[in-house]
């Protein structure tokens, strides 16, 4: 019986000391940064959002001789970003699709 107390009590004490650290880390909300690459247009500041959160659509970037066609999650302008549905779950860069006017 004495041997159990020698082993169990230090383990309980260690658990009491360490558990709050793990709980604080686990409960801390993860945040991600969204960068707006305006592809030569007017600068738009990055935003920070909680994991899974939505972001507001920024102002339209302006570039002389170009027309803005939307924000995309890839540089090839294949996957358009939906500000109403697409939550942010990692650091992200959104690319402005600016089309040259003729």
C-alpha positions as CSV (number, residue, x, y, z in Angstrom):
1,X,0.0,0.0,0.0
2,X,2.8,2.4,0.8
3,X,4.4,1.9,-2.7
4,X,1.1,3.0,-4.4
5,X,1.0,6.2,-2.4
6,X,4.6,7.0,-3.4
7,X,3.9,6.6,-7.1
8,X,0.3,7.9,-7.2
9,X,0.6,11.1,-5.3
10,X,3.4,12.6,-7.4
11,X,1.5,11.7,-10.5
12,X,-1.6,13.4,-9.3
13,X,0.4,16.5,-8.3
14,X,2.1,16.6,-11.7
15,X,-1.3,16.2,-13.4
16,X,-2.7,19.1,-11.4
17,X,0.2,21.3,-12.3
18,X,0.3,20.4,-16.0
19,X,-3.4,20.0,-16.9
20,X,-4.2,23.8,-16.9
21,X,-1.4,24.4,-19.4
22,X,-2.8,21.9,-21.8
23,X,-6.4,23.2,-21.3
24,X,-5.3,26.8,-21.9
25,X,-3.5,25.7,-25.1
26,X,-6.4,23.6,-26.4
27,X,-9.0,26.3,-25.7
28,X,-7.1,29.1,-27.3
29,X,-8.8,30.0,-30.6
30,X,-6.6,29.5,-33.6
31,X,-6.3,32.5,-35.9
32,X,-5.3,32.7,-39.6
33,X,-4.2,35.5,-41.8
34,X,-5.7,36.3,-45.2
35,X,-3.5,38.2,-47.7
36,X,-5.0,40.0,-50.7
37,X,-2.7,39.8,-53.7
38,X,-4.1,42.6,-55.9
39,X,-1.9,41.6,-58.9
40,X,-0.7,45.1,-59.5
41,X,-3.9,46.9,-58.3
42,X,-4.3,49.2,-55.3
43,X,-3.1,47.7,-52.0
44,X,-5.5,46.0,-49.6
45,X,-4.5,45.2,-46.0
46,X,-4.5,41.6,-44.8
47,X,-7.0,40.5,-42.2
48,X,-6.9,38.0,-39.3
49,X,-9.8,35.6,-38.7
50,X,-10.6,32.9,-36.2
51,X,-10.4,29.3,-37.5
52,X,-13.4,28.5,-39.7
53,X,-14.5,32.2,-39.8
54,X,-15.8,34.1,-42.7
55,X,-14.3,37.4,-43.9
56,X,-15.9,40.4,-45.5
57,X,-15.2,41.1,-49.1
58,X,-12.7,43.9,-49.4
59,X,-12.9,46.9,-51.6
60,X,-12.3,46.3,-55.3
61,X,-8.7,46.8,-56.2
62,X,-8.1,49.5,-58.8
63,X,-5.6,49.3,-61.6
64,X,-5.6,51.7,-64.6
65,X,-6.6,49.9,-67.8
66,X,-7.9,46.8,-66.0
67,X,-11.3,45.5,-64.8
68,X,-11.8,43.5,-61.6
69,X,-13.3,40.1,-62.2
70,X,-13.3,38.6,-58.7
71,X,-11.2,37.0,-55.9
72,X,-9.6,33.6,-56.4
73,X,-7.8,31.1,-54.2
74,X,-5.4,30.2,-56.9
75,X,-3.1,32.2,-59.2
76,X,-4.7,30.5,-62.3
77,X,-8.1,32.0,-61.4
78,X,-9.8,28.6,-61.5
79,X,-11.4,28.5,-58.0
80,X,-13.4,31.6,-57.2
81,X,-13.6,32.5,-53.5
82,X,-17.1,32.8,-52.0
83,X,-17.1,35.3,-49.1
84,X,-20.5,34.1,-48.0
85,X,-19.6,30.4,-47.7
86,X,-15.8,29.8,-47.6
87,X,-14.5,29.7,-44.1
88,X,-10.8,30.2,-43.4
89,X,-9.0,27.2,-42.0
90,X,-5.4,28.1,-42.8
91,X,-3.2,31.1,-43.7
92,X,-4.6,32.1,-47.2
93,X,-3.7,34.3,-50.1
94,X,-6.6,35.5,-52.3
95,X,-5.7,36.7,-55.8
96,X,-7.5,39.5,-57.6
97,X,-8.4,38.6,-61.2
98,X,-7.8,41.9,-63.1
99,X,-8.6,41.7,-66.8
100,X,-6.9,44.1,-69.3
101,X,-9.5,46.4,-71.0
102,X,-9.2,46.8,-74.8
